[in-house]
Amino acid sequence: MQKIIQHIKGDRAIWAIVALLALFSFLPVYSASSNLAYLYGKSTFGLLLKHAIHLVLGFVVLYSVHKIPYHYFKGLSLIGLPLVVLLLVFTLAKGTTIGGANASRWIQVPFVGVSFQTSTLASVVLMVYVARYLAKIKDKVISFKESVLPLWLPVFVVLALILPANFSTAAIIFSMVLVLTFLGGYPLKYLGIVLGSGLLVLTMFVLTAKAFPDSFPNRVETWISRVENFANGEDTEEDYQIERAKMAIASGELTGLGPGKSEQKNFLPQSSSDFIFAIIVEELGLLFGAIPILFLYLLLLFRLIVVVNKSDSFFGKLVVAGVGLPIIFQALINMAVAVELFPVTGQTLPLVSSGGTSIWMTCLAFGLILSVSAKNKTKEEVKNKKEKNPLDVLSEVI
């Protein structure tokens, strides 16, 4: 165990939180998977084993990435962005449905039979690219016109390719880009122009989709109706999931029904992914389920702030904020959907929900964060060695 610990670098608290979330996920995934096993004639143990393999591969990604000096990702983001755009184009044209979800979000990886959601990779690559640009223009006075091509054109191209099939992910990415550019010192008056332009483009897209429904994926009608029904408070067939989720949370009360004793997992279509938080609360209650999960994500947010403050590289600070904040935001949205504070979005609970792509890309993001943190630790150790008392050095020699 000591040898393993010696090989991991970076913030130990983040390592611990990631490991705790991953270990905790086995119980709710195993419990919630019984419904999928019944519906599709699969083994519950097989689904749990699949989740375990996804986590193992995710930690391999995390470990590998955190060993790479984070400044290398400046150049990798330039190479990765065009590749991501090509993948998104291919996904929009040839994408498939997974688990009955009517959206062109996934592509099948040849020869291995694995489905991959390209928008999650696009989110990480785009955030690193934006962080690179903001670090490049730090302390420079630029006009909005100068930033359109290198910054906002790639952002809007990526969003335009994600939006038709995945509105919630596109909205989260756009929001996080705005937050990151704000943190990076991009002028507020220019951000206002970008926000206004984004809302205008979205409005035109919605109106066009309604005027020519046959020209757009039918997923567009789905998320438009979700937002409209949520705003109007109307009951539709899609409210079935929310109602079942609220029933699960209400029946969980303070201490829950007990591990594996969820009843609503048999009725929620996405009980092991989108609505896993409701199953956790139903089985473990508010005290042992909801509060500990929320605490871990908030503790993770605190550790991200610590890593940002310790980094002496502006690019490092922005990378941590750019890939870390979306994870926290996604977790909060997933929990908010379960209690009907948000309309149904299809966002998973990071590292807890089942789903290979979500786990792998979350681990990729944590790898980047820990790479920055590892660099901070190295510099602290060097500084401490320089500041050692001469008597301490003499005692070590003796």
C-alpha positions as CSV (number, residue, x, y, z in Angstrom):
1,M,0.0,0.0,0.0
2,Q,2.9,2.3,0.8
3,K,4.4,1.7,-2.6
4,I,1.1,2.7,-4.3
5,I,0.8,5.9,-2.2
6,Q,4.4,6.8,-3.2
7,H,3.6,6.7,-6.9
8,I,0.5,9.0,-6.7
9,K,1.1,12.7,-6.7
10,G,-1.0,15.8,-6.1
11,D,-3.7,16.6,-3.6
12,R,-4.3,13.6,-1.4
13,A,-7.7,14.9,-0.3
14,I,-8.9,14.9,-3.9
15,W,-7.6,11.4,-4.4
16,A,-9.5,10.3,-1.3
17,I,-12.7,12.0,-2.3
18,V,-12.6,10.4,-5.8
19,A,-11.9,7.0,-4.3
20,L,-14.7,7.4,-1.8
21,L,-17.2,8.3,-4.5
22,A,-16.1,5.4,-6.7
23,L,-16.3,2.9,-3.9
24,F,-19.7,4.3,-2.7
25,S,-21.1,3.9,-6.2
26,F,-21.0,0.1,-6.1
27,L,-23.9,-0.1,-3.7
28,P,-26.5,2.1,-5.5
29,V,-25.4,0.9,-8.9
30,Y,-25.8,-2.8,-7.9
31,S,-29.2,-2.1,-6.4
32,A,-30.5,0.0,-9.2
33,S,-29.2,-2.4,-11.9
34,S,-31.7,-5.1,-10.9
35,N,-34.3,-3.3,-12.9
36,L,-32.1,-3.2,-16.0
37,A,-31.2,-6.8,-15.5
38,Y,-34.9,-7.8,-15.4
39,L,-35.9,-5.6,-18.4
40,Y,-33.1,-6.7,-20.7
41,G,-32.5,-10.3,-19.4
42,K,-29.0,-9.5,-18.1
43,S,-27.2,-10.5,-14.9
44,T,-27.1,-8.0,-12.1
45,F,-23.6,-9.1,-11.2
46,G,-22.6,-8.7,-14.9
47,L,-23.8,-5.1,-14.8
48,L,-21.9,-4.5,-11.6
49,L,-18.8,-6.0,-13.1
50,K,-19.2,-3.7,-16.1
51,H,-19.4,-0.7,-13.8
52,A,-16.2,-2.0,-12.0
53,I,-14.4,-2.3,-15.3
54,H,-15.4,1.3,-16.2
55,L,-14.1,2.5,-12.9
56,V,-10.8,0.6,-13.2
57,L,-10.3,2.0,-16.7
58,G,-11.2,5.5,-15.4
59,F,-8.6,5.3,-12.7
60,V,-6.0,4.1,-15.3
61,V,-6.8,7.3,-17.2
62,L,-6.6,9.4,-14.1
63,Y,-3.3,8.0,-13.0
64,S,-1.7,8.2,-16.5
65,V,-2.9,11.8,-17.1
66,H,-1.8,13.0,-13.6
67,K,1.8,11.9,-14.4
68,I,1.9,14.2,-17.5
69,P,3.1,17.8,-16.8
70,Y,0.0,19.9,-17.2
71,H,1.7,22.5,-19.5
72,Y,1.9,19.8,-22.2
73,F,-1.9,20.1,-22.5
74,K,-1.6,23.6,-24.0
75,G,-0.4,22.0,-27.2
76,L,-2.6,18.9,-26.9
77,S,-5.7,21.1,-26.8
78,L,-4.7,22.7,-30.1
79,I,-4.5,19.2,-31.7
80,G,-7.5,17.8,-29.8
81,L,-10.0,20.5,-30.7
82,P,-10.1,19.8,-34.5
83,L,-10.4,16.1,-33.7
84,V,-13.2,16.7,-31.3
85,V,-15.1,18.8,-34.0
86,L,-14.7,15.9,-36.5
87,L,-16.0,13.4,-33.9
88,L,-19.0,15.7,-33.1
89,V,-19.8,16.0,-36.8
90,F,-19.6,12.2,-37.2
91,T,-21.8,11.7,-34.1
92,L,-24.5,14.1,-35.3
93,A,-24.6,12.4,-38.6
94,K,-24.1,8.7,-37.6
95,G,-24.9,8.7,-33.9
96,T,-27.0,6.0,-32.3
97,T,-29.4,5.6,-29.3
98,I,-28.3,4.0,-26.1
99,G,-30.7,2.5,-23.5
100,G,-33.7,3.8,-25.5
101,A,-32.6,7.4,-25.3
102,N,-33.7,9.1,-28.5
103,A,-30.6,11.2,-29.2
104,S,-27.6,11.1,-31.5
105,R,-25.1,11.4,-28.6
106,W,-23.1,8.2,-28.9
107,I,-20.8,6.5,-31.4
108,Q,-19.8,2.9,-31.5
109,V,-16.0,2.4,-31.1
110,P,-15.0,-0.2,-33.8
111,F,-13.8,-3.7,-32.8
112,V,-14.4,-3.2,-29.1
113,G,-18.1,-2.7,-29.1
114,V,-18.0,0.2,-26.7
115,S,-20.3,3.2,-26.9
116,F,-18.7,6.7,-26.5
117,Q,-20.4,10.0,-25.9
118,T,-18.3,12.6,-27.7
119,S,-19.8,15.7,-26.1
120,T,-18.2,14.8,-22.7
121,L,-14.7,14.7,-24.4
122,A,-15.5,17.9,-26.2
123,S,-16.2,19.6,-22.9
124,V,-12.8,18.8,-21.4
125,V,-10.8,19.6,-24.5
126,L,-12.7,22.9,-25.0
127,M,-12.1,24.0,-21.5
128,V,-8.4,23.4,-21.7
129,Y,-8.3,25.2,-25.0
130,V,-10.1,28.3,-23.5
131,A,-7.8,28.2,-20.5
132,R,-4.8,28.2,-22.9
133,Y,-6.1,31.2,-24.8
134,L,-6.9,33.2,-21.7
135,A,-3.4,32.5,-20.3
136,K,-1.9,33.6,-23.6
137,I,-3.7,37.0,-23.5
138,K,-3.1,37.6,-19.8
139,D,-2.1,41.2,-19.1
140,K,-2.8,42.2,-22.7
141,V,-5.4,44.6,-23.9
142,I,-7.4,43.0,-26.7
143,S,-10.5,44.0,-28.6
144,F,-13.6,41.8,-29.0
145,K,-12.8,41.5,-32.7
146,E,-9.4,40.1,-32.0
147,S,-10.9,37.3,-29.8
148,V,-13.7,36.2,-32.1
149,L,-11.7,33.8,-34.3
150,P,-9.3,32.3,-31.8
151,L,-11.7,32.0,-28.9
152,W,-15.4,32.3,-29.7
153,L,-15.5,30.7,-33.1
154,P,-14.3,27.3,-31.8
155,V,-16.6,27.6,-28.8
156,F,-19.7,28.2,-30.9
157,V,-18.8,25.5,-33.4
158,V,-18.5,22.9,-30.7
159,L,-21.8,24.1,-29.1
160,A,-23.6,24.1,-32.4
161,L,-22.7,20.5,-33.0
162,I,-23.8,19.4,-29.5
163,L,-27.0,21.5,-29.2
164,P,-29.4,19.6,-31.5
165,A,-29.0,16.3,-29.7
166,N,-28.0,17.4,-26.2
167,F,-29.3,20.8,-25.0
168,S,-28.4,20.3,-21.3
169,T,-24.7,19.6,-22.1
170,A,-24.4,22.5,-24.5
171,A,-26.0,24.8,-21.9
172,I,-23.6,23.6,-19.2
173,I,-20.5,24.0,-21.4
174,F,-21.6,27.5,-22.5
175,S,-22.2,28.5,-18.9
176,M,-18.8,27.1,-17.8
177,V,-17.0,28.8,-20.6
178,L,-18.5,32.1,-19.6
179,V,-17.5,31.5,-15.9
180,L,-14.0,30.5,-17.0
181,T,-13.5,33.6,-19.2
182,F,-14.8,35.8,-16.4
183,L,-12.3,34.2,-14.0
184,G,-9.6,34.6,-16.6
185,G,-10.1,38.4,-16.7
186,Y,-11.9,38.6,-20.1
187,P,-13.7,42.0,-20.3
188,L,-17.3,42.0,-18.9
189,K,-18.6,44.1,-21.7
190,Y,-17.4,41.5,-24.2
191,L,-19.0,38.7,-22.2
192,G,-22.3,40.6,-22.4
193,I,-22.0,40.6,-26.2
194,V,-21.3,36.9,-26.2
195,L,-24.2,36.1,-23.8
196,G,-26.6,38.1,-25.9
197,S,-25.4,36.5,-29.1
198,G,-25.7,33.1,-27.6
199,L,-29.3,33.7,-26.5
200,L,-30.2,35.1,-29.9
201,V,-28.8,32.1,-31.7
202,L,-30.6,29.8,-29.3
203,T,-33.9,31.6,-29.9
204,M,-33.4,31.4,-33.7
205,F,-32.6,27.7,-33.4
206,V,-35.7,27.0,-31.4
207,L,-38.0,29.0,-33.8
208,T,-36.4,27.3,-36.8
209,A,-36.8,23.8,-35.2
210,K,-40.5,24.5,-34.6
211,A,-41.1,25.9,-38.1
212,F,-39.2,23.0,-39.8
213,P,-39.5,20.0,-37.4
214,D,-38.6,17.4,-40.1
215,S,-35.2,19.1,-40.7
216,F,-34.0,18.6,-37.1
217,P,-33.6,15.6,-34.8
218,N,-36.7,14.9,-32.8
219,R,-34.7,15.4,-29.7
220,V,-35.2,19.1,-30.1
221,E,-38.9,18.8,-29.6
222,T,-38.2,16.8,-26.4
223,W,-36.1,19.3,-24.6
224,I,-38.2,22.2,-25.8
225,S,-41.3,20.5,-24.3
226,R,-39.4,19.7,-21.1
227,V,-38.5,23.3,-20.5
228,E,-42.0,24.5,-21.4
229,N,-43.8,21.9,-19.2
230,F,-41.5,22.7,-16.3
231,A,-42.1,26.4,-16.6
232,N,-45.9,26.0,-16.9
233,G,-46.1,23.3,-14.2
234,E,-48.0,20.9,-16.5
235,D,-48.1,17.2,-15.9
236,T,-47.0,15.1,-18.9
237,E,-45.7,11.6,-19.4
238,E,-42.2,12.9,-18.9
239,D,-43.1,14.0,-15.3
240,Y,-43.5,10.3,-14.5
241,Q,-39.7,10.1,-13.9
242,I,-39.7,13.1,-11.6
243,E,-42.7,12.0,-9.7
244,R,-41.2,8.6,-9.1
245,A,-37.9,10.2,-8.0
246,K,-39.7,12.4,-5.5
247,M,-41.6,9.4,-4.2
248,A,-38.3,7.6,-3.7
249,I,-36.8,10.6,-1.8
250,A,-39.9,11.0,0.3
251,S,-40.0,7.4,1.3
252,G,-36.3,7.4,2.2
253,E,-37.0,10.0,5.0
254,L,-34.0,10.4,7.5
255,T,-32.5,6.9,7.6
256,G,-33.8,5.2,4.4
257,L,-35.4,1.9,3.7
258,G,-32.1,0.0,3.8
259,P,-29.5,-1.0,1.2
260,G,-31.0,-2.8,-1.8
261,K,-34.6,-2.1,-0.6
262,S,-35.6,0.6,-3.0
263,E,-39.0,0.2,-4.6
264,Q,-38.9,3.0,-7.1
265,K,-35.9,1.5,-8.9
266,N,-38.4,-0.9,-10.5
267,F,-40.2,2.1,-12.1
268,L,-37.5,4.6,-12.9
269,P,-36.1,4.0,-16.4
270,Q,-32.7,5.6,-15.6
271,S,-32.4,4.5,-12.0
272,S,-28.7,3.6,-12.2
273,S,-27.6,6.8,-14.0
274,D,-29.8,10.0,-14.3
275,F,-31.9,9.3,-11.2
276,I,-29.4,7.4,-9.0
277,F,-29.5,10.2,-6.4
278,A,-33.2,9.4,-5.7
279,I,-32.3,5.7,-5.2
280,I,-29.5,6.6,-2.8
281,V,-31.8,8.8,-0.7
282,E,-34.6,6.1,-0.8
283,E,-32.3,3.4,0.5
284,L,-29.9,5.4,2.8
285,G,-32.1,8.4,3.7
286,L,-31.2,12.0,4.2
287,L,-28.6,11.4,7.0
288,F,-26.6,8.5,5.4
289,G,-27.2,9.2,1.7
290,A,-28.1,12.8,0.6
291,I,-26.0,14.8,3.1
292,P,-22.8,12.7,2.8
293,I,-22.9,12.8,-1.0
294,L,-23.6,16.6,-1.1
295,F,-20.8,17.1,1.5
296,L,-18.2,15.2,-0.6
297,Y,-18.9,17.3,-3.7
298,L,-18.8,20.5,-1.7
299,L,-15.5,19.3,-0.1
300,L,-14.2,18.6,-3.6
301,L,-15.1,22.2,-4.5
302,F,-13.2,23.5,-1.5
303,R,-10.1,21.4,-2.5
304,L,-10.3,22.7,-6.1
305,I,-10.2,26.2,-4.7
306,V,-7.1,25.3,-2.6
307,V,-5.3,23.9,-5.7
308,V,-6.2,27.0,-7.7
309,N,-4.8,29.3,-4.9
310,K,-1.6,27.2,-4.6
311,S,-0.8,27.2,-8.3
312,D,1.6,29.9,-9.4
313,S,0.7,29.3,-13.1
314,F,-2.2,31.3,-14.5
315,F,-2.8,28.5,-17.0
316,G,-2.8,25.9,-14.2
317,K,-5.3,27.9,-12.2
318,L,-7.7,28.2,-15.2
319,V,-7.3,24.5,-16.1
320,V,-8.3,23.4,-12.6
321,A,-11.3,25.8,-12.6
322,G,-12.2,24.9,-16.2
323,V,-12.4,21.2,-15.8
324,G,-13.3,21.0,-12.1
325,L,-16.2,23.4,-11.8
326,P,-18.3,21.5,-14.5
327,I,-18.0,18.4,-12.4
328,I,-19.5,20.1,-9.3
329,F,-22.1,21.9,-11.4
330,Q,-23.2,18.6,-13.0
331,A,-23.5,16.9,-9.7
332,L,-25.6,19.8,-8.3
333,I,-27.8,19.7,-11.4
334,N,-28.3,15.9,-11.1
335,M,-29.5,16.3,-7.5
336,A,-31.6,19.3,-8.4
337,V,-33.4,17.4,-11.1
338,A,-34.3,14.6,-8.6
339,V,-36.1,17.1,-6.4
340,E,-37.7,19.0,-9.3
341,L,-35.7,22.2,-9.0
342,F,-34.6,21.7,-12.6
343,P,-36.3,20.1,-15.6
344,V,-35.0,16.6,-16.7
345,T,-31.6,17.1,-18.2
346,G,-30.0,13.6,-18.6
347,Q,-26.9,14.6,-16.6
348,T,-25.3,11.8,-14.5
349,L,-23.9,12.0,-11.0
350,P,-20.1,12.1,-11.5
351,L,-18.3,8.9,-10.5
352,V,-21.4,7.5,-8.9
353,S,-23.8,6.9,-11.8
354,S,-23.1,4.0,-14.2
355,G,-21.8,4.9,-17.7
356,G,-18.4,4.4,-19.1
357,T,-18.0,7.7,-20.9
358,S,-19.0,9.8,-18.0
359,I,-16.6,8.0,-15.6
360,W,-13.7,8.1,-18.0
361,M,-14.0,11.8,-18.8
362,T,-14.5,12.7,-15.2
363,C,-11.3,10.8,-14.4
364,L,-9.6,12.6,-17.3
365,A,-10.6,15.9,-15.7
366,F,-9.4,14.9,-12.3
367,G,-6.1,13.7,-13.9
368,L,-5.6,17.3,-15.2
369,I,-6.4,18.7,-11.8
370,L,-4.0,16.4,-10.0
371,S,-1.3,17.1,-12.6
372,V,-1.5,20.8,-11.6
373,S,-1.6,19.9,-7.9
374,A,1.4,17.6,-8.3
375,K,3.4,20.5,-9.8
376,N,2.4,22.6,-6.8
377,K,3.5,19.9,-4.4
378,T,6.9,19.6,-6.1
379,K,7.6,23.3,-5.9
380,E,6.6,23.3,-2.2
381,E,9.0,20.5,-1.5
382,V,11.8,22.3,-3.3
383,K,11.1,25.4,-1.4
384,N,11.0,23.6,1.9
385,K,14.4,22.0,1.1
386,K,15.9,25.4,0.4
387,E,14.5,26.8,3.7
388,K,15.9,23.9,5.8
389,N,17.8,24.8,8.9
390,P,21.5,24.1,8.5
391,L,21.4,22.1,11.7
392,D,18.7,19.8,10.2
393,V,20.9,19.3,7.1
394,L,23.9,18.4,9.3
395,S,21.9,16.0,11.3
396,E,20.8,14.2,8.1
397,V,24.4,13.9,6.9
398,I,25.5,12.5,10.3
